[in-house]
Amino acid sequence: ERILARYSNVAPPEDGVWQLWLIRDGLPAPQSIGLISRETGADGEAELRFTEPLLPAGDLLAISLEPVGGS
């Protein structure tokens, strides 16, 4: 599964990174999909790869602010 993350109207944090998470019923905890940081392309896009297909009827994507390197 390919996920294209794009930020707009906001800059990545100076002292951390955003971490993208999958929240799915049946998983014991949120699963990290990847990091979106200042090193993301100049166009504000980051392509993240995820090994499982997303389920349109129940998966939730969430973003958290984490220390550099992720949680």
N, CA, C and O atoms as a Maestro MAE file, in Angstrom:
{
 s_m_m2io_version
 :::
 2.0.0
}

f_m_ct {
 s_m_title
 :::
 protein
 m_atom[284] {
  # First column is atom index #
  i_m_mmod_type
  r_m_x_coord
  r_m_y_coord
  r_m_z_coord
  i_m_residue_number
  s_m_chain_name
  s_m_pdb_residue_name
  s_m_pdb_atom_name
  i_m_atomic_number
  :::
  1 25 0.849 -1.168 0.000 1 A "GLU " " N  " 7
  2 3 0.000 0.000 0.000 1 A "GLU " " CA " 6
  3 2 0.895 1.231 0.000 1 A "GLU " " C  " 6
  4 15 1.869 1.288 0.751 1 A "GLU " " O  " 8
  5 25 0.584 2.191 -0.812 2 A "ARG " " N  " 7
  6 3 1.343 3.442 -0.896 2 A "ARG " " CA " 6
  7 2 0.477 4.551 -0.325 2 A "ARG " " C  " 6
  8 15 -0.672 4.720 -0.731 2 A "ARG " " O  " 8
  9 25 1.028 5.304 0.615 3 A "ILE " " N  " 7
  10 3 0.332 6.434 1.210 3 A "ILE " " CA " 6
  11 2 1.132 7.677 0.905 3 A "ILE " " C  " 6
  12 15 2.333 7.729 1.172 3 A "ILE " " O  " 8
  13 25 0.480 8.678 0.347 4 A "LEU " " N  " 7
  14 3 1.130 9.956 0.070 4 A "LEU " " CA " 6
  15 2 0.662 10.947 1.122 4 A "LEU " " C  " 6
  16 15 -0.517 11.297 1.171 4 A "LEU " " O  " 8
  17 25 1.578 11.396 1.957 5 A "ALA " " N  " 7
  18 3 1.272 12.376 2.994 5 A "ALA " " CA " 6
  19 2 1.749 13.746 2.512 5 A "ALA " " C  " 6
  20 15 2.865 13.885 2.014 5 A "ALA " " O  " 8
  21 25 0.906 14.735 2.664 6 A "ARG " " N  " 7
  22 3 1.266 16.092 2.240 6 A "ARG " " CA " 6
  23 2 0.826 17.066 3.321 6 A "ARG " " C  " 6
  24 15 -0.316 17.022 3.777 6 A "ARG " " O  " 8
  25 25 1.728 17.942 3.729 7 A "TYR " " N  " 7
  26 3 1.330 18.961 4.692 7 A "TYR " " CA " 6
  27 2 1.136 20.288 3.963 7 A "TYR " " C  " 6
  28 15 1.817 20.587 2.982 7 A "TYR " " O  " 8
  29 25 0.197 21.063 4.467 8 A "SER " " N  " 7
  30 3 -0.047 22.391 3.899 8 A "SER " " CA " 6
  31 2 -0.482 23.319 5.031 8 A "SER " " C  " 6
  32 15 -1.075 22.882 6.017 8 A "SER " " O  " 8
  33 25 -0.180 24.585 4.873 9 A "ASN " " N  " 7
  34 3 -0.523 25.616 5.862 9 A "ASN " " CA " 6
  35 2 0.121 25.397 7.222 9 A "ASN " " C  " 6
  36 15 -0.315 25.973 8.218 9 A "ASN " " O  " 8
  37 25 1.150 24.574 7.267 10 A "VAL " " N  " 7
  38 3 1.865 24.322 8.510 10 A "VAL " " CA " 6
  39 2 3.263 23.805 8.155 10 A "VAL " " C  " 6
  40 15 3.441 23.125 7.145 10 A "VAL " " O  " 8
  41 25 4.230 24.126 8.975 11 A "ALA " " N  " 7
  42 3 5.594 23.636 8.752 11 A "ALA " " CA " 6
  43 2 5.878 22.503 9.729 11 A "ALA " " C  " 6
  44 15 5.333 22.484 10.832 11 A "ALA " " O  " 8
  45 25 6.715 21.574 9.337 12 A "PRO " " N  " 7
  46 3 7.109 20.525 10.293 12 A "PRO " " CA " 6
  47 2 7.742 21.147 11.526 12 A "PRO " " C  " 6
  48 15 8.367 22.203 11.425 12 A "PRO " " O  " 8
  49 25 7.599 20.529 12.669 13 A "PRO " " N  " 7
  50 3 8.164 21.088 13.897 13 A "PRO " " CA " 6
  51 2 9.678 21.159 13.844 13 A "PRO " " C  " 6
  52 15 10.326 20.317 13.222 13 A "PRO " " O  " 8
  53 25 10.233 22.156 14.490 14 A "GLU " " N  " 7
  54 3 11.692 22.336 14.535 14 A "GLU " " CA " 6
  55 2 12.373 21.244 15.361 14 A "GLU " " C  " 6
  56 15 13.494 20.838 15.056 14 A "GLU " " O  " 8
  57 25 11.698 20.774 16.399 15 A "ASP " " N  " 7
  58 3 12.345 19.878 17.356 15 A "ASP " " CA " 6
  59 2 11.684 18.503 17.423 15 A "ASP " " C  " 6
  60 15 11.740 17.843 18.460 15 A "ASP " " O  " 8
  61 25 11.072 18.074 16.351 16 A "GLY " " N  " 7
  62 3 10.437 16.768 16.365 16 A "GLY " " CA " 6
  63 2 9.985 16.363 14.975 16 A "GLY " " C  " 6
  64 15 10.320 17.014 13.986 16 A "GLY " " O  " 8
  65 25 9.238 15.305 14.910 17 A "VAL " " N  " 7
  66 3 8.706 14.797 13.644 17 A "VAL " " CA " 6
  67 2 7.250 14.408 13.863 17 A "VAL " " C  " 6
  68 15 6.824 14.147 14.987 17 A "VAL " " O  " 8
  69 25 6.510 14.375 12.787 18 A "TRP " " N  " 7
  70 3 5.174 13.806 12.838 18 A "TRP " " CA " 6
  71 2 5.293 12.326 12.534 18 A "TRP " " C  " 6
  72 15 6.061 11.919 11.663 18 A "TRP " " O  " 8
  73 25 4.535 11.535 13.249 19 A "GLN " " N  " 7
  74 3 4.526 10.100 13.010 19 A "GLN " " CA " 6
  75 2 3.103 9.702 12.619 19 A "GLN " " C  " 6
  76 15 2.138 10.057 13.296 19 A "GLN " " O  " 8
  77 25 2.989 8.961 11.518 20 A "LEU " " N  " 7
  78 3 1.695 8.511 11.014 20 A "LEU " " CA " 6
  79 2 1.412 7.120 11.561 20 A "LEU " " C  " 6
  80 15 2.282 6.248 11.548 20 A "LEU " " O  " 8
  81 25 0.183 6.918 12.044 21 A "TRP " " N  " 7
  82 3 -0.202 5.674 12.697 21 A "TRP " " CA " 6
  83 2 -1.441 5.086 12.053 21 A "TRP " " C  " 6
  84 15 -2.301 5.811 11.553 21 A "TRP " " O  " 8
  85 25 -1.523 3.777 12.069 22 A "LEU " " N  " 7
  86 3 -2.729 3.054 11.695 22 A "LEU " " CA " 6
  87 2 -3.400 2.575 12.969 22 A "LEU " " C  " 6
  88 15 -2.770 1.929 13.807 22 A "LEU " " O  " 8
  89 25 -4.684 2.893 13.114 23 A "ILE " " N  " 7
  90 3 -5.483 2.394 14.228 23 A "ILE " " CA " 6
  91 2 -6.543 1.493 13.609 23 A "ILE " " C  " 6
  92 15 -7.361 1.938 12.803 23 A "ILE " " O  " 8
  93 25 -6.520 0.230 13.993 24 A "ARG " " N  " 7
  94 3 -7.417 -0.771 13.391 24 A "ARG " " CA " 6
  95 2 -7.996 -1.650 14.495 24 A "ARG " " C  " 6
  96 15 -7.277 -2.097 15.389 24 A "ARG " " O  " 8
  97 25 -9.285 -1.888 14.423 25 A "ASP " " N  " 7
  98 3 -9.912 -2.835 15.345 25 A "ASP " " CA " 6
  99 2 -9.192 -4.172 15.255 25 A "ASP " " C  " 6
  100 15 -8.891 -4.656 14.164 25 A "ASP " " O  " 8
  101 25 -8.921 -4.760 16.404 26 A "GLY " " N  " 7
  102 3 -8.261 -6.054 16.440 26 A "GLY " " CA " 6
  103 2 -6.761 -5.975 16.659 26 A "GLY " " C  " 6
  104 15 -6.149 -6.960 17.073 26 A "GLY " " O  " 8
  105 25 -6.145 -4.806 16.387 27 A "LEU " " N  " 7
  106 3 -4.713 -4.649 16.676 27 A "LEU " " CA " 6
  107 2 -4.561 -4.278 18.144 27 A "LEU " " C  " 6
  108 15 -5.369 -3.509 18.665 27 A "LEU " " O  " 8
  109 25 -3.550 -4.804 18.824 28 A "PRO " " N  " 7
  110 3 -3.385 -4.501 20.244 28 A "PRO " " CA " 6
  111 2 -2.979 -3.050 20.516 28 A "PRO " " C  " 6
  112 15 -3.181 -2.544 21.620 28 A "PRO " " O  " 8
  113 25 -2.409 -2.387 19.517 29 A "ALA " " N  " 7
  114 3 -1.960 -1.007 19.687 29 A "ALA " " CA " 6
  115 2 -1.864 -0.362 18.303 29 A "ALA " " C  " 6
  116 15 -1.830 -1.064 17.293 29 A "ALA " " O  " 8
  117 25 -1.819 0.985 18.253 30 A "PRO " " N  " 7
  118 3 -1.602 1.630 16.951 30 A "PRO " " CA " 6
  119 2 -0.302 1.134 16.323 30 A "PRO " " C  " 6
  120 15 0.662 0.835 17.028 30 A "PRO " " O  " 8
  121 25 -0.283 1.049 15.001 31 A "GLN " " N  " 7
  122 3 0.887 0.563 14.267 31 A "GLN " " CA " 6
  123 2 1.497 1.729 13.490 31 A "GLN " " C  " 6
  124 15 0.799 2.405 12.735 31 A "GLN " " O  " 8
  125 25 2.797 1.967 13.673 32 A "SER " " N  " 7
  126 3 3.474 3.057 12.978 32 A "SER " " CA " 6
  127 2 3.580 2.761 11.485 32 A "SER " " C  " 6
  128 15 3.954 1.661 11.078 32 A "SER " " O  " 8
  129 25 3.242 3.770 10.679 33 A "ILE " " N  " 7
  130 3 3.392 3.659 9.233 33 A "ILE " " CA " 6
  131 2 4.660 4.372 8.782 33 A "ILE " " C  " 6
  132 15 5.309 3.932 7.833 33 A "ILE " " O  " 8
  133 25 5.023 5.460 9.443 34 A "GLY " " N  " 7
  134 3 6.251 6.157 9.073 34 A "GLY " " CA " 6
  135 2 6.315 7.564 9.645 34 A "GLY " " C  " 6
  136 15 5.403 8.016 10.337 34 A "GLY " " O  " 8
  137 25 7.412 8.243 9.340 35 A "LEU " " N  " 7
  138 3 7.682 9.579 9.847 35 A "LEU " " CA " 6
  139 2 7.572 10.612 8.738 35 A "LEU " " C  " 6
  140 15 7.922 10.351 7.587 35 A "LEU " " O  " 8
  141 25 7.082 11.786 9.102 36 A "ILE " " N  " 7
  142 3 7.042 12.936 8.193 36 A "ILE " " CA " 6
  143 2 7.832 14.033 8.893 36 A "ILE " " C  " 6
  144 15 7.425 14.513 9.950 36 A "ILE " " O  " 8
  145 25 8.959 14.433 8.310 37 A "SER " " N  " 7
  146 3 9.859 15.363 8.995 37 A "SER " " CA " 6
  147 2 10.271 16.500 8.073 37 A "SER " " C  " 6
  148 15 9.780 16.613 6.950 37 A "SER " " O  " 8
  149 25 11.175 17.338 8.556 38 A "ARG " " N  " 7
  150 3 11.700 18.446 7.744 38 A "ARG " " CA " 6
  151 2 12.419 17.932 6.513 38 A "ARG " " C  " 6
  152 15 12.559 18.665 5.534 38 A "ARG " " O  " 8
  153 25 12.879 16.692 6.537 39 A "GLU " " N  " 7
  154 3 13.583 16.132 5.394 39 A "GLU " " CA " 6
  155 2 12.608 15.702 4.291 39 A "GLU " " C  " 6
  156 15 13.026 15.278 3.214 39 A "GLU " " O  " 8
  157 25 11.313 15.817 4.572 40 A "THR " " N  " 7
  158 3 10.312 15.525 3.553 40 A "THR " " CA " 6
  159 2 10.581 16.433 2.364 40 A "THR " " C  " 6
  160 15 11.123 17.525 2.537 40 A "THR " " O  " 8
  161 25 10.219 16.012 1.176 41 A "GLY " " N  " 7
  162 3 10.491 16.780 -0.036 41 A "GLY " " CA " 6
  163 2 10.084 18.242 0.043 41 A "GLY " " C  " 6
  164 15 9.228 18.616 0.845 41 A "GLY " " O  " 8
  165 25 10.693 19.052 -0.780 42 A "ALA " " N  " 7
  166 3 10.439 20.490 -0.788 42 A "ALA " " CA " 6
  167 2 8.976 20.810 -1.066 42 A "ALA " " C  " 6
  168 15 8.494 21.878 -0.686 42 A "ALA " " O  " 8
  169 25 8.273 19.912 -1.717 43 A "ASP " " N  " 7
  170 3 6.860 20.128 -2.020 43 A "ASP " " CA " 6
  171 2 5.958 19.743 -0.848 43 A "ASP " " C  " 6
  172 15 4.734 19.809 -0.965 43 A "ASP " " O  " 8
  173 25 6.549 19.342 0.278 44 A "GLY " " N  " 7
  174 3 5.770 18.972 1.448 44 A "GLY " " CA " 6
  175 2 5.168 17.596 1.378 44 A "GLY " " C  " 6
  176 15 4.249 17.283 2.134 44 A "GLY " " O  " 8
  177 25 5.669 16.765 0.483 45 A "GLU " " N  " 7
  178 3 5.121 15.421 0.328 45 A "GLU " " CA " 6
  179 2 6.092 14.364 0.836 45 A "GLU " " C  " 6
  180 15 7.309 14.494 0.705 45 A "GLU " " O  " 8
  181 25 5.528 13.332 1.412 46 A "ALA " " N  " 7
  182 3 6.305 12.165 1.832 46 A "ALA " " CA " 6
  183 2 5.552 10.934 1.372 46 A "ALA " " C  " 6
  184 15 4.356 10.799 1.631 46 A "ALA " " O  " 8
  185 25 6.241 10.043 0.695 47 A "GLU " " N  " 7
  186 3 5.623 8.790 0.286 47 A "GLU " " CA " 6
  187 2 5.987 7.723 1.306 47 A "GLU " " C  " 6
  188 15 7.164 7.461 1.556 47 A "GLU " " O  " 8
  189 25 4.971 7.116 1.888 48 A "LEU " " N  " 7
  190 3 5.173 6.095 2.894 48 A "LEU " " CA " 6
  191 2 4.649 4.779 2.351 48 A "LEU " " C  " 6
  192 15 3.613 4.743 1.688 48 A "LEU " " O  " 8
  193 25 5.353 3.712 2.628 49 A "ARG " " N  " 7
  194 3 4.929 2.376 2.191 49 A "ARG " " CA " 6
  195 2 4.429 1.601 3.401 49 A "ARG " " C  " 6
  196 15 5.015 1.660 4.482 49 A "ARG " " O  " 8
  197 25 3.349 0.883 3.202 50 A "PHE " " N  " 7
  198 3 2.740 0.113 4.269 50 A "PHE " " CA " 6
  199 2 2.487 -1.280 3.733 50 A "PHE " " C  " 6
  200 15 1.989 -1.429 2.617 50 A "PHE " " O  " 8
  201 25 2.814 -2.289 4.494 51 A "THR " " N  " 7
  202 3 2.787 -3.652 3.964 51 A "THR " " CA " 6
  203 2 1.390 -4.259 3.867 51 A "THR " " C  " 6
  204 15 1.206 -5.245 3.155 51 A "THR " " O  " 8
  205 25 0.420 -3.706 4.552 52 A "GLU " " N  " 7
  206 3 -0.929 -4.254 4.518 52 A "GLU " " CA " 6
  207 2 -1.868 -3.302 3.781 52 A "GLU " " C  " 6
  208 15 -1.669 -2.088 3.816 52 A "GLU " " O  " 8
  209 25 -2.885 -3.840 3.116 53 A "PRO " " N  " 7
  210 3 -3.863 -2.948 2.496 53 A "PRO " " CA " 6
  211 2 -4.710 -2.250 3.558 53 A "PRO " " C  " 6
  212 15 -5.032 -2.832 4.594 53 A "PRO " " O  " 8
  213 25 -5.060 -1.008 3.286 54 A "LEU " " N  " 7
  214 3 -5.938 -0.287 4.196 54 A "LEU " " CA " 6
  215 2 -7.367 -0.746 3.987 54 A "LEU " " C  " 6
  216 15 -7.786 -1.018 2.862 54 A "LEU " " O  " 8
  217 25 -8.103 -0.827 5.065 55 A "LEU " " N  " 7
  218 3 -9.495 -1.233 5.012 55 A "LEU " " CA " 6
  219 2 -10.368 0.018 5.026 55 A "LEU " " C  " 6
  220 15 -10.397 0.724 6.034 55 A "LEU " " O  " 8
  221 25 -11.074 0.311 3.949 56 A "PRO " " N  " 7
  222 3 -11.822 1.567 3.870 56 A "PRO " " CA " 6
  223 2 -12.968 1.668 4.868 56 A "PRO " " C  " 6
  224 15 -13.442 2.770 5.145 56 A "PRO " " O  " 8
  225 25 -13.422 0.549 5.412 57 A "ALA " " N  " 7
  226 3 -14.582 0.589 6.298 57 A "ALA " " CA " 6
  227 2 -14.214 0.518 7.772 57 A "ALA " " C  " 6
  228 15 -15.040 0.086 8.577 57 A "ALA " " O  " 8
  229 25 -13.033 0.916 8.152 58 A "GLY " " N  " 7
  230 3 -12.737 0.831 9.573 58 A "GLY " " CA " 6
  231 2 -11.372 1.304 9.990 58 A "GLY " " C  " 6
  232 15 -11.160 1.582 11.171 58 A "GLY " " O  " 8
  233 25 -10.432 1.407 9.066 59 A "ASP " " N  " 7
  234 3 -9.093 1.870 9.449 59 A "ASP " " CA " 6
  235 2 -9.110 3.376 9.704 59 A "ASP " " C  " 6
  236 15 -9.822 4.131 9.042 59 A "ASP " " O  " 8
  237 25 -8.323 3.781 10.661 60 A "LEU " " N  " 7
  238 3 -8.185 5.184 11.005 60 A "LEU " " CA " 6
  239 2 -6.708 5.531 10.958 60 A "LEU " " C  " 6
  240 15 -5.884 4.791 11.495 60 A "LEU " " O  " 8
  241 25 -6.359 6.644 10.323 61 A "LEU " " N  " 7
  242 3 -4.983 7.137 10.317 61 A "LEU " " CA " 6
  243 2 -4.903 8.298 11.291 61 A "LEU " " C  " 6
  244 15 -5.791 9.150 11.325 61 A "LEU " " O  " 8
  245 25 -3.843 8.333 12.082 62 A "ALA " " N  " 7
  246 3 -3.642 9.389 13.063 62 A "ALA " " CA " 6
  247 2 -2.213 9.897 12.951 62 A "ALA " " C  " 6
  248 15 -1.321 9.179 12.499 62 A "ALA " " O  " 8
  249 25 -2.004 11.143 13.367 63 A "ILE " " N  " 7
  250 3 -0.672 11.756 13.359 63 A "ILE " " CA " 6
  251 2 -0.356 12.232 14.770 63 A "ILE " " C  " 6
  252 15 -1.189 12.853 15.431 63 A "ILE " " O  " 8
  253 25 0.861 11.932 15.222 64 A "SER " " N  " 7
  254 3 1.314 12.421 16.528 64 A "SER " " CA " 6
  255 2 2.626 13.179 16.352 64 A "SER " " C  " 6
  256 15 3.350 12.964 15.379 64 A "SER " " O  " 8
  257 25 2.922 14.052 17.284 65 A "LEU " " N  " 7
  258 3 4.198 14.759 17.311 65 A "LEU " " CA " 6
  259 2 5.132 13.968 18.224 65 A "LEU " " C  " 6
  260 15 4.821 13.716 19.388 65 A "LEU " " O  " 8
  261 25 6.282 13.582 17.671 66 A "GLU " " N  " 7
  262 3 7.220 12.727 18.402 66 A "GLU " " CA " 6
  263 2 8.615 13.357 18.391 66 A "GLU " " C  " 6
  264 15 8.884 14.252 17.590 66 A "GLU " " O  " 8
  265 25 9.509 12.890 19.281 67 A "PRO " " N  " 7
  266 3 10.902 13.323 19.230 67 A "PRO " " CA " 6
  267 2 11.536 12.887 17.907 67 A "PRO " " C  " 6
  268 15 11.052 11.955 17.265 67 A "PRO " " O  " 8
  269 25 12.602 13.550 17.505 68 A "VAL " " N  " 7
  270 3 13.312 13.161 16.289 68 A "VAL " " CA " 6
  271 2 13.631 11.672 16.354 68 A "VAL " " C  " 6
  272 15 14.142 11.194 17.367 68 A "VAL " " O  " 8
  273 25 13.341 10.945 15.302 69 A "GLY " " N  " 7
  274 3 13.546 9.501 15.263 69 A "GLY " " CA " 6
  275 2 12.261 8.724 15.527 69 A "GLY " " C  " 6
  276 15 12.219 7.513 15.310 69 A "GLY " " O  " 8
  277 25 11.219 9.396 15.990 70 A "GLY " " N  " 7
  278 3 9.946 8.738 16.260 70 A "GLY " " CA " 6
  279 2 9.878 8.140 17.639 70 A "GLY " " C  " 6
  280 15 10.850 8.163 18.394 70 A "GLY " " O  " 8
  281 25 8.725 7.606 17.958 71 A "SER " " N  " 7
  282 3 8.533 7.052 19.311 71 A "SER " " CA " 6
  283 2 9.085 5.641 19.409 71 A "SER " " C  " 6
  284 15 9.011 5.021 20.470 71 A "SER " " O  " 8
  :::
 }
 m_bond[283] {
  # First column is bond index #
  i_m_from
  i_m_to
  i_m_order
  :::
  1 1 2 1
  2 2 3 1
  3 3 4 2
  4 3 5 1
  5 5 6 1
  6 6 7 1
  7 7 8 2
  8 7 9 1
  9 9 10 1
  10 10 11 1
  11 11 12 2
  12 11 13 1
  13 13 14 1
  14 14 15 1
  15 15 16 2
  16 15 17 1
  17 17 18 1
  18 18 19 1
  19 19 20 2
  20 19 21 1
  21 21 22 1
  22 22 23 1
  23 23 24 2
  24 23 25 1
  25 25 26 1
  26 26 27 1
  27 27 28 2
  28 27 29 1
  29 29 30 1
  30 30 31 1
  31 31 32 2
  32 31 33 1
  33 33 34 1
  34 34 35 1
  35 35 36 2
  36 35 37 1
  37 37 38 1
  38 38 39 1
  39 39 40 2
  40 39 41 1
  41 41 42 1
  42 42 43 1
  43 43 44 2
  44 43 45 1
  45 45 46 1
  46 46 47 1
  47 47 48 2
  48 47 49 1
  49 49 50 1
  50 50 51 1
  51 51 52 2
  52 51 53 1
  53 53 54 1
  54 54 55 1
  55 55 56 2
  56 55 57 1
  57 57 58 1
  58 58 59 1
  59 59 60 2
  60 59 61 1
  61 61 62 1
  62 62 63 1
  63 63 64 2
  64 63 65 1
  65 65 66 1
  66 66 67 1
  67 67 68 2
  68 67 69 1
  69 69 70 1
  70 70 71 1
  71 71 72 2
  72 71 73 1
  73 73 74 1
  74 74 75 1
  75 75 76 2
  76 75 77 1
  77 77 78 1
  78 78 79 1
  79 79 80 2
  80 79 81 1
  81 81 82 1
  82 82 83 1
  83 83 84 2
  84 83 85 1
  85 85 86 1
  86 86 87 1
  87 87 88 2
  88 87 89 1
  89 89 90 1
  90 90 91 1
  91 91 92 2
  92 91 93 1
  93 93 94 1
  94 94 95 1
  95 95 96 2
  96 95 97 1
  97 97 98 1
  98 98 99 1
  99 99 100 2
  100 99 101 1
  101 101 102 1
  102 102 103 1
  103 103 104 2
  104 103 105 1
  105 105 106 1
  106 106 107 1
  107 107 108 2
  108 107 109 1
  109 109 110 1
  110 110 111 1
  111 111 112 2
  112 111 113 1
  113 113 114 1
  114 114 115 1
  115 115 116 2
  116 115 117 1
  117 117 118 1
  118 118 119 1
  119 119 120 2
  120 119 121 1
  121 121 122 1
  122 122 123 1
  123 123 124 2
  124 123 125 1
  125 125 126 1
  126 126 127 1
  127 127 128 2
  128 127 129 1
  129 129 130 1
  130 130 131 1
  131 131 132 2
  132 131 133 1
  133 133 134 1
  134 134 135 1
  135 135 136 2
  136 135 137 1
  137 137 138 1
  138 138 139 1
  139 139 140 2
  140 139 141 1
  141 141 142 1
  142 142 143 1
  143 143 144 2
  144 143 145 1
  145 145 146 1
  146 146 147 1
  147 147 148 2
  148 147 149 1
  149 149 150 1
  150 150 151 1
  151 151 152 2
  152 151 153 1
  153 153 154 1
  154 154 155 1
  155 155 156 2
  156 155 157 1
  157 157 158 1
  158 158 159 1
  159 159 160 2
  160 159 161 1
  161 161 162 1
  162 162 163 1
  163 163 164 2
  164 163 165 1
  165 165 166 1
  166 166 167 1
  167 167 168 2
  168 167 169 1
  169 169 170 1
  170 170 171 1
  171 171 172 2
  172 171 173 1
  173 173 174 1
  174 174 175 1
  175 175 176 2
  176 175 177 1
  177 177 178 1
  178 178 179 1
  179 179 180 2
  180 179 181 1
  181 181 182 1
  182 182 183 1
  183 183 184 2
  184 183 185 1
  185 185 186 1
  186 186 187 1
  187 187 188 2
  188 187 189 1
  189 189 190 1
  190 190 191 1
  191 191 192 2
  192 191 193 1
  193 193 194 1
  194 194 195 1
  195 195 196 2
  196 195 197 1
  197 197 198 1
  198 198 199 1
  199 199 200 2
  200 199 201 1
  201 201 202 1
  202 202 203 1
  203 203 204 2
  204 203 205 1
  205 205 206 1
  206 206 207 1
  207 207 208 2
  208 207 209 1
  209 209 210 1
  210 210 211 1
  211 211 212 2
  212 211 213 1
  213 213 214 1
  214 214 215 1
  215 215 216 2
  216 215 217 1
  217 217 218 1
  218 218 219 1
  219 219 220 2
  220 219 221 1
  221 221 222 1
  222 222 223 1
  223 223 224 2
  224 223 225 1
  225 225 226 1
  226 226 227 1
  227 227 228 2
  228 227 229 1
  229 229 230 1
  230 230 231 1
  231 231 232 2
  232 231 233 1
  233 233 234 1
  234 234 235 1
  235 235 236 2
  236 235 237 1
  237 237 238 1
  238 238 239 1
  239 239 240 2
  240 239 241 1
  241 241 242 1
  242 242 243 1
  243 243 244 2
  244 243 245 1
  245 245 246 1
  246 246 247 1
  247 247 248 2
  248 247 249 1
  249 249 250 1
  250 250 251 1
  251 251 252 2
  252 251 253 1
  253 253 254 1
  254 254 255 1
  255 255 256 2
  256 255 257 1
  257 257 258 1
  258 258 259 1
  259 259 260 2
  260 259 261 1
  261 261 262 1
  262 262 263 1
  263 263 264 2
  264 263 265 1
  265 265 266 1
  266 266 267 1
  267 267 268 2
  268 267 269 1
  269 269 270 1
  270 270 271 1
  271 271 272 2
  272 271 273 1
  273 273 274 1
  274 274 275 1
  275 275 276 2
  276 275 277 1
  277 277 278 1
  278 278 279 1
  279 279 280 2
  280 279 281 1
  281 281 282 1
  282 282 283 1
  283 283 284 2
  :::
 }
}
